[in-house]
Amino acid sequence: MIQSLLKTADDHMEHSPDDFHAHSHQITYEQLVRTYWCCFAQDCELSSGARQHFALSFRQISVPLPISDCDFTFGKSTPRLRPADMNCASLHAMGIRLGIDQGLTLVTRGFDIFVRILRFANESRRDRARGSCSSSMRIWNTLKEELDEWRSLQDITVRYPETSAPVHVALGYGELFAYINLVYFMSILFLYRDCLLSNPRASDLPEMEGDDTAEAIGHLFVVAQHIGAILSSLESCATPVITPYAGFSVFVAAHINMYGTVCPGRYPGGLARAEHEKKMNFEYLEGLCRFWDVGKSWWRTLQDANRFYETARPTQQGSVSDRPGHLTLAGTLDEYGDIRVSRPDLPAAQRRTIAAPAASTTTPTMRGRSTSAARRRSILELSEHGEFHDLETEMLQWPFIDETWAVGFDTGW
């Protein structure tokens, strides 16, 4: 419905705002413009990760962008930007740098970039972002350039952590400030996700300062911390942002922080910081469940993921860590799917067959002392017999989403 309205509105709002001479008509026109772009941003949010996004291209949309909040509030008639003007060359020529007053414009452009990054992440093979496929790398570079340009258009006062959240809370822009930065952080996460999982052990980390893998690790872990920090800062100001998109951001960050508990040598602040960030993510999503049904699905998925990582952590220094592919994405996957996939249960007879060797080699007096060893052995044995493979694949698919991720949004959205 939103997509149909957007396409219809784009065809009927091609008039120049100067055609509306009366002051009241100018205000009415701006209200229509803002309604249009709010619908555009909402459609991008709800369509995130869908294989078929609507056909409107941001820079080809004829509807002008909203004027600043200040100009709208005081009824000033000012020159309007077009979507095609959202680039460094145009805005620098006009001497414009976008601040929180143009927050709606920033959010709409940010969501346009984010949905295309997420679609690329969902449909690409794991190694495309690392350059093994030239066409995929071209797309990656184009998206990264657009994201960097969008960030460069923003005044420093809307960038976190350069500017703190309480400042914008005082001005009444706390949630808008959060969205501008969450969209940027999430775009960074999905652009750099693959490089992190290619080398799970700290000893494998290349020494070169400019190495792509090291750069990706830095981006992913730091940005995951920023997501939790900005939302925590707003909550401390008694203005919590409890929305599905904020929840999805925390859901993604939680997986990164859980991975940090397994590989703390790479994590800024080490194991203690990774555990703290994970705890904060879990607490946020637990609160989200009281308001949004979709939060319950994310919460259940995180519980499963956490159990997996808690199991994987003691084995990281054991023989399993030497097994090719351990704690990496399955290389046979053609594309990333929804993490909330169902995995078939093995027949009971097969489970008993797998469990029998471990039970027969452990005497009653040894069981108490060999818990960790038995755990390491069972993980390796289960993976060799095929039972563990689906669990590992599911847990290490990051929460990439498809058309079903927004289930539950219709309850009060």
Backbone hydrogen bonds in HBPLUS format (Angstrom, degrees):
<---DONOR---> <-ACCEPTOR-->    atom                        ^
c    i                          cat <-CA-CA->   ^        H-A-AA   ^      H-
h    n   atom  resd res      DA  || num        DHA   H-A  angle D-A-AA Bond
n    s   type  num  typ     dist DA aas  dist angle  dist       angle   num
A0005-LEU N   A0001-MET O   3.00 MM   4  6.29 159.5  2.04 150.8 156.2     1
A0006-LEU N   A0002-ILE O   2.89 MM   4  6.13 155.5  1.95 151.1 158.1     2
A0007-LYS N   A0003-GLN O   3.03 MM   4  6.26 163.0  2.06 151.0 154.5     3
A0008-THR N   A0004-SER O   3.02 MM   4  6.19 160.7  2.06 147.9 153.5     4
A0009-ALA N   A0005-LEU O   2.82 MM   4  5.93 163.4  1.85 150.1 155.3     5
A0010-ASP N   A0006-LEU O   2.90 MM   4  6.02 153.8  1.97 146.3 153.4     6
A0011-ASP N   A0007-LYS O   3.32 MM   4  6.51 141.3  2.48 136.8 145.3     7
A0011-ASP N   A0008-THR O   3.16 MM   3  5.32 129.6  2.43  98.2 110.9     8
A0012-HIS N   A0008-THR O   3.23 MM   4  6.49 132.2  2.48 139.3 152.1     9
A0012-HIS N   A0009-ALA O   3.05 MM   3  5.06 132.8  2.28  96.7 109.8    10
A0013-MET N   A0009-ALA O   2.94 MM   4  5.84 114.4  2.38 152.5 164.3    11
A0019-ASP N   A0016-SER O   2.86 MM   3  5.54 163.1  1.89 121.0 126.6    12
A0020-PHE N   A0017-PRO O   3.13 MM   3  5.62 159.5  2.18 110.5 116.6    13
A0025-HIS N   A0022-ALA O   3.06 MM   3  5.14 120.8  2.42  95.9 111.0    14
A0026-GLN N   A0022-ALA O   2.98 MM   4  6.35 146.2  2.09 148.6 158.5    15
A0027-ILE N   A0023-HIS O   3.11 MM   4  6.47 154.8  2.17 150.2 156.1    16
A0028-THR N   A0024-SER O   2.99 MM   4  6.23 158.0  2.04 142.7 149.1    17
A0029-TYR N   A0025-HIS O   2.82 MM   4  6.01 155.7  1.88 146.4 153.0    18
A0030-GLU N   A0026-GLN O   3.01 MM   4  6.27 158.2  2.06 146.4 151.7    19
A0031-GLN N   A0027-ILE O   2.93 MM   4  6.22 150.2  2.02 147.7 156.3    20
A0032-LEU N   A0028-THR O   3.03 MM   4  6.36 151.9  2.12 146.6 153.7    21
A0033-VAL N   A0029-TYR O   2.91 MM   4  6.24 155.8  1.97 149.3 156.6    22
A0034-ARG N   A0030-GLU O   2.89 MM   4  6.10 164.3  1.92 151.6 154.9    23
A0035-THR N   A0031-GLN O   2.94 MM   4  6.10 153.1  2.02 142.8 150.7    24
A0036-TYR N   A0032-LEU O   2.90 MM   4  6.10 158.7  1.94 149.3 154.9    25
A0037-TRP N   A0033-VAL O   3.06 MM   4  6.37 165.2  2.08 154.1 156.6    26
A0038-CYS N   A0034-ARG O   2.91 MM   4  6.01 147.5  2.02 143.8 152.8    27
A0039-CYS N   A0035-THR O   3.02 MM   4  6.22 156.6  2.08 147.2 153.0    28
A0040-PHE N   A0036-TYR O   2.95 MM   4  6.26 149.5  2.04 143.8 153.3    29
A0041-ALA N   A0037-TRP O   2.96 MM   4  6.14 163.2  1.99 144.6 147.8    30
A0042-GLN N   A0038-CYS O   2.93 MM   4  6.13 158.8  1.97 146.4 152.8    31
A0043-ASP N   A0039-CYS O   2.84 MM   4  5.97 156.1  1.89 148.2 154.7    32
A0044-CYS N   A0040-PHE O   2.97 MM   4  6.23 155.0  2.03 147.8 154.6    33
A0045-GLU N   A0041-ALA O   2.96 MM   4  6.22 156.1  2.02 146.2 152.8    34
A0046-LEU N   A0042-GLN O   2.93 MM   4  6.18 163.9  1.96 152.5 156.0    35
A0047-SER N   A0043-ASP O   2.84 MM   4  5.83 137.6  2.02 141.3 153.0    36
A0048-SER N   A0045-GLU O   3.43 MM   3  5.37 164.1  2.46 100.5 104.6    37
A0050-ALA N   A0047-SER O   2.90 MM   3  5.42 168.0  1.91 140.5 142.1    38
A0060-GLN N   A0057-SER O   2.97 MM   3  5.30 148.1  2.07 110.9 121.1    39
A0061-ILE N   A0058-PHE O   3.23 MM   3  5.48 163.0  2.26 108.9 114.1    40
A0065-LEU N   A0081-LEU O   2.83 MM  16  5.53 170.4  1.84 156.0 158.8    41
A0072-PHE N   A0068-SER O   2.95 MM   4  6.18 158.5  1.99 153.4 160.0    42
A0069-ASP N   A0101-ASP O   3.04 MM  32  5.26 156.9  2.10 133.6 140.0    43
A0073-THR N   A0069-ASP O   2.84 MM   4  5.95 160.4  1.87 148.9 154.3    44
A0074-PHE N   A0070-CYS O   3.08 MM   4  6.26 160.5  2.12 150.4 154.7    45
A0075-GLY N   A0071-ASP O   2.91 MM   4  5.73 104.6  2.50 132.4 148.1    46
A0076-LYS N   A0071-ASP O   2.84 MM   5  4.84 148.8  1.93 143.1 147.8    47
A0075-GLY N   A0072-PHE O   3.28 MM   3  5.01 155.7  2.34  95.2 102.2    48
A0085-ASP N   A0082-ARG O   2.77 MM   3  5.24 154.5  1.84 116.4 125.2    49
A0086-MET N   A0083-PRO O   3.17 MM   3  5.62 169.4  2.18 115.8 118.7    50
A0087-ASN N   A0085-ASP O   2.74 MM   2  5.62 137.5  1.91 109.1  95.3    51
A0091-LEU N   A0087-ASN O   3.13 MM   4  6.27 175.9  2.13 164.8 164.8    52
A0092-HIS N   A0088-CYS O   2.85 MM   4  5.66 158.2  1.90 148.1 155.0    53
A0093-ALA N   A0089-ALA O   3.15 MM   4  6.12 149.4  2.24 135.8 143.8    54
A0094-MET N   A0090-SER O   3.15 MM   4  6.44 139.1  2.33 139.6 150.5    55
A0094-MET N   A0091-LEU O   3.17 MM   3  5.02 124.7  2.49  90.1 104.2    56
A0095-GLY N   A0091-LEU O   2.93 MM   4  6.04 110.0  2.43 132.6 150.4    57
A0096-ILE N   A0091-LEU O   2.86 MM   5  5.12 172.0  1.87 152.1 151.2    58
A0095-GLY N   A0092-HIS O   3.06 MM   3  4.79 146.1  2.18  92.3 102.8    59
A0098-LEU N   A0153-LEU O   2.98 MM  55  6.06 142.5  2.12 166.0 167.2    60
A0155-ASP N   A0098-LEU O   2.71 MM  57  5.54 162.7  1.74 150.8 147.3    61
A0102-GLN N   A0099-GLY O   2.96 MM   3  5.59 153.2  2.04 115.5 123.0    62
A0103-GLY N   A0100-ILE O   2.97 MM   3  4.65 141.4  2.13 114.4 109.6    63
A0106-LEU N   A0102-GLN O   3.10 MM   4  6.46 157.7  2.15 151.9 158.7    64
A0107-VAL N   A0103-GLY O   2.89 MM   4  6.10 161.4  1.92 154.2 158.7    65
A0108-THR N   A0104-LEU O   3.06 MM   4  6.21 166.3  2.08 149.9 153.3    66
A0109-ARG N   A0105-THR O   3.18 MM   4  6.34 168.4  2.20 149.7 152.8    67
A0110-GLY N   A0106-LEU O   2.89 MM   4  5.98 155.8  1.95 146.4 154.3    68
A0111-PHE N   A0107-VAL O   2.86 MM   4  6.05 160.5  1.89 155.2 158.9    69
A0112-ASP N   A0108-THR O   3.09 MM   4  6.29 152.5  2.17 143.1 150.6    70
A0113-ILE N   A0109-ARG O   3.17 MM   4  6.50 153.3  2.24 147.7 153.5    71
A0114-PHE N   A0110-GLY O   2.89 MM   4  6.12 161.4  1.93 150.3 156.3    72
A0115-VAL N   A0111-PHE O   2.98 MM   4  6.08 170.9  1.99 156.6 156.4    73
A0117-ILE N   A0113-ILE O   3.00 MM   4  6.29 149.3  2.10 149.5 158.9    74
A0118-LEU N   A0114-PHE O   2.84 MM   4  6.08 162.8  1.87 158.4 162.9    75
A0119-ARG N   A0115-VAL O   2.98 MM   4  6.07 150.9  2.06 136.6 144.6    76
A0120-PHE N   A0116-ARG O   3.02 MM   4  6.11 155.3  2.08 137.4 144.3    77
A0121-ALA N   A0117-ILE O   2.87 MM   4  6.15 154.5  1.93 147.6 155.0    78
A0122-ASN N   A0118-LEU O   2.90 MM   4  6.08 153.6  1.97 146.1 152.8    79
A0123-GLU N   A0119-ARG O   3.05 MM   4  6.13 145.9  2.17 145.5 153.7    80
A0124-SER N   A0120-PHE O   3.01 MM   4  5.78 128.5  2.29 146.3 155.3    81
A0128-ARG N   A0125-ARG O   3.20 MM   3  5.60 167.5  2.21 116.2 120.0    82
A0130-ARG N   A0127-ASP O   3.15 MM   3  5.24 146.3  2.27  99.9 110.0    83
A0131-GLY N   A0128-ARG O   3.04 MM   3  5.48 166.8  2.06 115.2 118.0    84
A0137-MET N   A0133-CYS O   2.92 MM   4  6.13 154.5  1.98 153.0 161.0    85
A0138-ARG N   A0134-SER O   2.97 MM   4  6.22 147.3  2.08 145.0 153.4    86
A0139-ILE N   A0135-SER O   3.16 MM   4  6.48 156.1  2.22 145.4 150.9    87
A0140-TRP N   A0136-SER O   2.90 MM   4  6.18 160.8  1.94 149.0 154.9    88
A0141-ASN N   A0137-MET O   2.89 MM   4  6.07 163.6  1.91 150.3 153.7    89
A0142-THR N   A0138-ARG O   2.95 MM   4  6.14 155.9  2.01 146.0 152.8    90
A0143-LEU N   A0139-ILE O   2.94 MM   4  6.18 167.0  1.96 157.7 160.3    91
A0144-LYS N   A0140-TRP O   2.91 MM   4  6.11 159.9  1.95 150.2 156.5    92
A0145-GLU N   A0141-ASN O   2.88 MM   4  6.03 156.6  1.94 147.0 153.0    93
A0146-GLU N   A0142-THR O   3.00 MM   4  6.26 157.2  2.05 147.9 154.0    94
A0147-LEU N   A0143-LEU O   2.93 MM   4  6.15 159.0  1.97 149.8 155.7    95
A0148-ASP N   A0144-LYS O   2.89 MM   4  6.08 164.2  1.91 151.2 155.5    96
A0149-GLU N   A0145-GLU O   2.90 MM   4  6.02 156.9  1.95 145.9 152.6    97
A0150-TRP N   A0146-GLU O   2.92 MM   4  6.10 161.9  1.95 148.4 153.3    98
A0151-ARG N   A0147-LEU O   2.99 MM   4  6.25 157.3  2.05 149.0 155.0    99
A0152-SER N   A0148-ASP O   2.94 MM   4  6.15 149.8  2.03 143.7 152.3   100
A0153-LEU N   A0149-GLU O   3.07 MM   4  6.35 132.0  2.31 145.0 157.1   101
A0153-LEU N   A0150-TRP O   3.29 MM   3  5.29 137.6  2.48  94.8 106.0   102
A0154-GLN N   A0151-ARG O   3.15 MM   3  5.46 154.1  2.22 106.3 114.1   103
A0158-VAL N   A0155-ASP O   3.02 MM   3  5.87 172.7  2.02 126.9 129.1   104
A0159-ARG N   A0156-ILE O   3.25 MM   3  5.26 167.2  2.26 106.4 109.7   105
A0163-THR N   A0159-ARG O   2.76 MM   4  5.80 144.8  1.89 153.8 165.8   106
A0168-HIS N   A0165-ALA O   2.96 MM   3  5.53 124.1  2.28 117.3 129.8   107
A0169-VAL N   A0165-ALA O   3.08 MM   4  6.37 148.2  2.18 150.3 159.4   108
A0170-ALA N   A0166-PRO O   3.05 MM   4  6.24 154.1  2.12 146.8 151.4   109
A0171-LEU N   A0168-HIS O   3.12 MM   3  4.98 129.9  2.39  91.2 104.5   110
A0173-TYR N   A0168-HIS O   2.74 MM   5  4.96 156.8  1.80 156.7 150.2   111
A0172-GLY N   A0169-VAL O   3.02 MM   3  4.97 153.8  2.09 101.3 109.7   112
A0177-PHE N   A0173-TYR O   2.90 MM   4  5.99 162.7  1.93 159.1 164.0   113
A0178-ALA N   A0174-GLY O   3.01 MM   4  6.25 152.0  2.09 143.8 151.7   114
A0179-TYR N   A0175-GLU O   2.94 MM   4  6.25 158.3  1.99 151.8 157.0   115
A0180-ILE N   A0176-LEU O   3.06 MM   4  6.29 165.1  2.08 154.6 157.6   116
A0181-ASN N   A0177-PHE O   3.34 MM   4  6.53 162.0  2.37 145.4 149.4   117
A0182-LEU N   A0178-ALA O   2.76 MM   4  5.91 156.1  1.82 154.7 162.8   118
A0183-VAL N   A0179-TYR O   2.98 MM   4  5.97 168.5  1.99 151.4 153.9   119
A0184-TYR N   A0180-ILE O   3.41 MM   4  6.58 152.4  2.49 132.1 139.2   120
A0185-PHE N   A0181-ASN O   2.83 MM   4  6.07 167.1  1.85 154.0 157.5   121
A0186-MET N   A0182-LEU O   2.83 MM   4  5.94 166.5  1.84 154.8 158.4   122
A0187-SER N   A0183-VAL O   3.06 MM   4  6.13 150.3  2.16 138.4 146.4   123
A0188-ILE N   A0184-TYR O   3.04 MM   4  6.34 156.0  2.10 151.1 157.1   124
A0189-LEU N   A0185-PHE O   2.96 MM   4  6.26 158.3  2.01 149.6 155.7   125
A0190-PHE N   A0186-MET O   3.10 MM   4  6.32 164.4  2.12 151.8 154.0   126
A0191-LEU N   A0187-SER O   3.08 MM   4  6.19 136.6  2.27 140.0 151.6   127
A0192-TYR N   A0188-ILE O   3.07 MM   4  6.19 155.4  2.13 153.4 158.4   128
A0204-ASP N   A0201-ARG O   2.96 MM   3  5.39 150.4  2.05 109.6 118.8   129
A0205-LEU N   A0202-ALA O   3.11 MM   3  5.42 161.5  2.15 109.8 115.7   130
A0211-ASP N   A0208-MET O   3.29 MM   3  5.32 166.0  2.31 108.3 109.9   131
A0215-GLU N   A0211-ASP O   3.00 MM   4  6.26 156.1  2.06 151.1 158.4   132
A0216-ALA N   A0212-ASP O   2.90 MM   4  6.12 158.0  1.94 148.9 154.7   133
A0217-ILE N   A0213-THR O   2.95 MM   4  6.20 161.0  1.99 153.2 158.1   134
A0218-GLY N   A0214-ALA O   3.04 MM   4  6.26 161.3  2.08 146.1 150.8   135
A0219-HIS N   A0215-GLU O   2.99 MM   4  6.28 160.7  2.03 151.6 156.6   136
A0220-LEU N   A0216-ALA O   2.90 MM   4  6.08 174.5  1.90 159.7 160.7   137
A0221-PHE N   A0217-ILE O   3.06 MM   4  6.11 173.2  2.07 158.1 158.9   138
A0222-VAL N   A0218-GLY O   3.17 MM   4  5.97 159.5  2.22 141.9 148.1   139
A0223-VAL N   A0219-HIS O   2.93 MM   4  5.83 162.0  1.97 148.9 154.8   140
A0224-ALA N   A0220-LEU O   2.99 MM   4  6.05 153.7  2.06 144.1 151.6   141
A0225-GLN N   A0221-PHE O   3.14 MM   4  6.40 149.0  2.24 141.5 149.2   142
A0226-HIS N   A0222-VAL O   2.97 MM   4  6.33 148.5  2.07 144.6 154.0   143
A0227-ILE N   A0223-VAL O   3.02 MM   4  6.32 150.7  2.11 151.2 157.4   144
A0229-ALA N   A0225-GLN O   2.95 MM   4  6.11 155.1  2.01 148.3 156.3   145
A0230-ILE N   A0226-HIS O   2.94 MM   4  6.03 167.0  1.96 156.6 157.1   146
A0231-LEU N   A0227-ILE O   3.44 MM   4  6.53 164.4  2.46 144.9 148.9   147
A0232-SER N   A0228-GLY O   2.95 MM   4  5.99 153.3  2.02 144.2 152.4   148
A0233-SER N   A0229-ALA O   2.88 MM   4  5.99 151.6  1.96 145.0 152.7   149
A0234-LEU N   A0230-ILE O   3.15 MM   4  6.35 154.2  2.22 140.6 146.4   150
A0235-GLU N   A0231-LEU O   3.03 MM   4  6.23 153.6  2.10 143.5 150.9   151
A0236-SER N   A0232-SER O   2.97 MM   4  6.21 149.2  2.06 145.0 152.9   152
A0237-CYS N   A0234-LEU O   3.08 MM   3  5.11 141.0  2.24  96.5 108.1   153
A0239-THR N   A0234-LEU O   3.08 MM   5  5.42 159.5  2.13 156.3 152.8   154
A0238-ALA N   A0235-GLU O   2.99 MM   3  5.11 154.2  2.06 113.4 114.6   155
A0247-GLY N   A0243-THR O   2.87 MM   4  6.10 156.4  1.92 153.5 161.3   156
A0248-PHE N   A0244-PRO O   2.80 MM   4  6.05 153.6  1.87 149.7 156.6   157
A0249-SER N   A0245-TYR O   2.95 MM   4  6.19 152.5  2.03 145.2 152.5   158
A0250-VAL N   A0246-ALA O   3.05 MM   4  6.38 155.2  2.12 147.4 153.2   159
A0251-PHE N   A0247-GLY O   2.86 MM   4  6.08 153.1  1.93 146.9 155.3   160
A0252-VAL N   A0248-PHE O   3.01 MM   4  6.29 156.0  2.07 150.0 154.2   161
A0253-ALA N   A0249-SER O   2.97 MM   4  6.19 165.8  1.99 148.1 152.6   162
A0254-ALA N   A0250-VAL O   2.78 MM   4  5.90 150.9  1.86 150.4 157.6   163
A0255-HIS N   A0252-VAL O   3.16 MM   3  5.45 123.5  2.50 102.4 115.2   164
A0256-ILE N   A0252-VAL O   3.31 MM   4  6.71 154.4  2.38 147.8 154.7   165
A0257-ASN N   A0253-ALA O   2.88 MM   4  6.17 161.0  1.92 154.7 160.2   166
A0258-MET N   A0254-ALA O   2.83 MM   4  6.01 149.8  1.92 146.3 154.8   167
A0259-TYR N   A0255-HIS O   2.99 MM   4  6.20 152.7  2.07 140.7 147.9   168
A0260-GLY N   A0256-ILE O   2.95 MM   4  6.28 141.3  2.10 139.3 150.8   169
A0261-THR N   A0257-ASN O   3.14 MM   4  6.54 129.9  2.40 137.0 149.0   170
A0261-THR N   A0258-MET O   3.06 MM   3  5.17 134.3  2.28  96.8 109.1   171
A0262-VAL N   A0259-TYR O   3.05 MM   3  5.27 139.3  2.22 102.0 113.5   172
A0263-CYS N   A0259-TYR O   3.06 MM   4  6.39 149.6  2.16 148.0 157.0   173
A0266-ARG N   A0263-CYS O   3.22 MM   3  6.07 161.7  2.26 123.4 127.2   174
A0267-TYR N   A0264-PRO O   3.05 MM   3  4.90 140.2  2.22  96.7 108.5   175
A0270-GLY N   A0267-TYR O   2.85 MM   3  5.12 164.7  1.88 132.3 133.7   176
A0274-ALA N   A0270-GLY O   3.09 MM   4  6.36 160.7  2.13 152.4 158.5   177
A0275-GLU N   A0271-LEU O   2.88 MM   4  6.07 163.4  1.90 158.6 162.2   178
A0276-HIS N   A0272-ALA O   3.01 MM   4  6.19 155.5  2.07 142.5 149.5   179
A0277-GLU N   A0273-ARG O   2.91 MM   4  6.12 166.2  1.93 154.8 157.8   180
A0278-LYS N   A0274-ALA O   2.96 MM   4  6.11 160.0  2.00 147.5 153.4   181
A0279-LYS N   A0275-GLU O   2.95 MM   4  6.13 159.1  2.00 147.5 153.0   182
A0280-MET N   A0276-HIS O   3.00 MM   4  6.29 158.0  2.05 151.4 156.9   183
A0281-ASN N   A0277-GLU O   2.97 MM   4  6.22 156.5  2.03 149.7 156.1   184
A0282-PHE N   A0278-LYS O   2.97 MM   4  6.24 161.1  2.01 153.6 158.2   185
A0283-GLU N   A0279-LYS O   3.00 MM   4  6.23 157.5  2.05 148.1 154.3   186
A0284-TYR N   A0280-MET O   3.02 MM   4  6.24 155.4  2.08 147.1 153.4   187
A0285-LEU N   A0281-ASN O   3.06 MM   4  6.33 168.5  2.07 155.4 157.4   188
A0286-GLU N   A0282-PHE O   2.93 MM   4  6.07 148.0  2.04 145.7 154.9   189
A0287-GLY N   A0283-GLU O   3.17 MM   4  6.41 150.6  2.26 141.8 148.3   190
A0287-GLY N   A0284-TYR O   3.09 MM   3  5.25 120.2  2.47  97.6 111.8   191
A0288-LEU N   A0284-TYR O   2.93 MM   4  6.26 146.7  2.04 144.2 154.9   192
A0289-CYS N   A0285-LEU O   3.11 MM   4  6.29 143.5  2.25 143.7 150.4   193
A0290-ARG N   A0287-GLY O   3.17 MM   3  5.70 153.2  2.25 111.4 118.4   194
A0291-PHE N   A0288-LEU O   2.92 MM   3  5.51 161.1  1.96 119.5 125.7   195
A0292-TRP N   A0288-LEU O   3.01 MM   4  6.11 157.6  2.06 162.1 169.2   196
A0295-GLY N   A0292-TRP O   3.08 MM   3  5.49 141.0  2.24 105.8 116.3   197
A0296-LYS N   A0293-ASP O   2.98 MM   3  5.54 143.9  2.11 112.9 122.0   198
A0298-TRP N   A0294-VAL O   3.26 MM   4  6.64 160.7  2.30 149.5 154.6   199
A0299-TRP N   A0295-GLY O   2.84 MM   4  6.00 153.1  1.91 145.2 153.3   200
A0300-ARG N   A0296-LYS O   2.98 MM   4  6.20 163.3  2.01 148.4 151.7   201
A0301-THR N   A0297-SER O   3.02 MM   4  6.20 160.2  2.06 146.9 152.7   202
A0302-LEU N   A0298-TRP O   2.92 MM   4  6.13 154.9  1.98 148.3 154.9   203
A0303-GLN N   A0299-TRP O   3.02 MM   4  6.31 149.1  2.12 146.8 155.1   204
A0304-ASP N   A0300-ARG O   3.13 MM   4  6.47 159.5  2.18 150.4 154.7   205
A0305-ALA N   A0301-THR O   2.90 MM   4  6.16 161.3  1.93 149.4 155.4   206
A0306-ASN N   A0302-LEU O   2.74 MM   4  5.84 157.7  1.79 148.1 154.3   207
A0307-ARG N   A0303-GLN O   3.05 MM   4  6.26 155.5  2.11 145.2 151.0   208
A0308-PHE N   A0304-ASP O   3.10 MM   4  6.40 153.5  2.17 145.8 153.0   209
A0309-TYR N   A0305-ALA O   2.95 MM   4  6.28 164.9  1.97 156.2 159.3   210
A0310-GLU N   A0306-ASN O   2.85 MM   4  5.99 154.9  1.91 149.2 156.4   211
A0311-THR N   A0307-ARG O   3.07 MM   4  6.21 143.8  2.21 137.7 146.7   212
A0311-THR N   A0308-PHE O   3.07 MM   3  5.12 122.6  2.41  95.2 109.9   213
A0312-ALA N   A0308-PHE O   2.81 MM   4  6.09 151.0  1.89 148.4 157.9   214
A0313-ARG N   A0309-TYR O   2.90 MM   4  5.90 146.4  2.01 146.2 152.7   215
A0315-THR N   A0312-ALA O   3.10 MM   3  5.33 132.4  2.33 104.1 117.4   216
A0316-GLN N   A0313-ARG O   3.15 MM   3  5.31 162.3  2.19 108.8 114.3   217
A0318-GLY N   A0315-THR O   2.89 MM   3  4.81 149.1  1.99 101.9 112.0   218
A0321-SER N   A0318-GLY O   3.20 MM   3  5.83 139.0  2.37 111.7 120.3   219
A0322-ASP N   A0319-SER O   3.07 MM   3  5.47 151.0  2.15 108.0 116.7   220
A0323-ARG N   A0320-VAL O   2.96 MM   3  5.24 157.5  2.01 109.1 116.5   221
A0326-HIS N   A0323-ARG O   3.10 MM   3  5.74 163.2  2.13 143.1 142.9   222
A0328-THR N   A0325-GLY O   3.15 MM   3  5.14 133.8  2.38 133.0 122.2   223
A0333-LEU N   A0330-ALA O   3.32 MM   3  5.90 168.5  2.34 114.6 118.0   224
A0350-GLN N   A0347-PRO O   3.07 MM   3  5.41 121.8  2.42 103.7 117.5   225
A0351-ARG N   A0347-PRO O   3.10 MM   4  6.48 156.1  2.16 152.5 159.7   226
A0352-ARG N   A0348-ALA O   2.96 MM   4  6.23 155.2  2.02 151.0 157.3   227
A0353-THR N   A0349-ALA O   2.99 MM   4  6.23 151.0  2.07 141.9 150.0   228
A0354-ILE N   A0350-GLN O   3.02 MM   4  6.27 154.7  2.08 147.9 153.8   229
A0355-ALA N   A0351-ARG O   2.99 MM   4  6.18 154.9  2.06 145.5 152.5   230
A0356-ALA N   A0352-ARG O   2.94 MM   4  5.94 135.3  2.14 143.7 154.0   231
A0359-ALA N   A0355-ALA O   3.20 MM   4  6.43 159.6  2.25 155.4 161.6   232
A0360-SER N   A0356-ALA O   2.95 MM   4  6.10 158.1  2.00 159.9 165.7   233
A0361-THR N   A0357-PRO O   3.24 MM   4  6.29 138.8  2.42 143.6 151.9   234
A0366-MET N   A0363-THR O   2.96 MM   3  5.23 138.9  2.14 106.2 118.4   235
A0367-ARG N   A0363-THR O   3.16 MM   4  6.31 133.4  2.39 152.9 165.8   236
A0369-ARG N   A0366-MET O   3.04 MM   3  5.46 128.1  2.32 107.2 120.4   237
A0370-SER N   A0366-MET O   3.02 MM   4  5.98 129.5  2.28 153.7 168.4   238
A0374-ALA N   A0370-SER O   2.82 MM   4  5.93 162.8  1.85 154.2 159.2   239
A0375-ARG N   A0371-THR O   2.90 MM   4  6.11 151.5  1.98 145.4 153.8   240
A0376-ARG N   A0372-SER O   2.91 MM   4  6.23 160.3  1.95 151.9 156.3   241
A0377-ARG N   A0373-ALA O   2.89 MM   4  6.11 162.1  1.92 151.0 156.3   242
A0378-SER N   A0374-ALA O   2.83 MM   4  5.96 159.2  1.87 148.2 154.1   243
A0379-ILE N   A0375-ARG O   3.04 MM   4  6.23 157.5  2.09 150.2 155.4   244
A0380-LEU N   A0376-ARG O   3.18 MM   4  6.42 167.5  2.20 149.8 152.5   245
A0381-GLU N   A0377-ARG O   2.85 MM   4  6.03 166.8  1.87 155.0 159.4   246
A0382-LEU N   A0378-SER O   2.79 MM   4  5.78 162.0  1.82 146.2 151.9   247
A0383-SER N   A0379-ILE O   2.98 MM   4  6.12 159.1  2.03 145.7 151.5   248
A0384-GLU N   A0380-LEU O   2.97 MM   4  6.18 153.3  2.04 146.3 153.8   249
A0385-HIS N   A0381-GLU O   2.95 MM   4  6.19 145.0  2.07 146.5 156.0   250
A0386-GLY N   A0382-LEU O   2.99 MM   4  6.15 112.2  2.47 136.3 152.6   251
A0387-GLU N   A0382-LEU O   3.02 MM   5  5.28 116.8  2.44 153.7 152.4   252
A0388-PHE N   A0382-LEU O   3.20 MM   6  5.00 175.2  2.20 102.7 103.9   253
A0386-GLY N   A0383-SER O   3.21 MM   3  5.06 149.7  2.31  94.0 103.0   254
A0392-GLU N   A0388-PHE O   2.94 MM   4  6.17 168.9  1.95 164.1 167.0   255
A0393-THR N   A0389-HIS O   2.88 MM   4  6.03 166.9  1.89 155.2 159.3   256
A0394-GLU N   A0390-ASP O   2.87 MM   4  5.96 157.6  1.92 144.3 150.8   257
A0395-MET N   A0391-LEU O   2.90 MM   4  6.07 168.6  1.91 155.7 158.5   258
A0396-LEU N   A0392-GLU O   3.00 MM   4  6.03 151.7  2.08 147.6 154.9   259
A0397-GLN N   A0393-THR O   2.98 MM   4  6.07 112.3  2.45 137.0 150.4   260
A0397-GLN N   A0394-GLU O   3.36 MM   3  5.32 155.2  2.43  96.8 103.9   261
A0400-PHE N   A0398-TRP O   2.44 MM   2  5.56 139.2  1.59 118.5 103.2   262
A0405-TRP N   A0402-ASP O   3.22 MM   3  5.89 176.1  2.22 127.1 127.4   263
A0407-VAL N   A0404-THR O   3.26 MM   3  5.79 157.4  2.31 123.8 122.7   264
A0409-PHE N   A0406-ALA O   2.97 MM   3  5.61 157.0  2.02 148.1 146.6   265
A0411-THR N   A0408-GLY O   3.43 MM   3  5.96 167.3  2.44 114.0 115.6   266
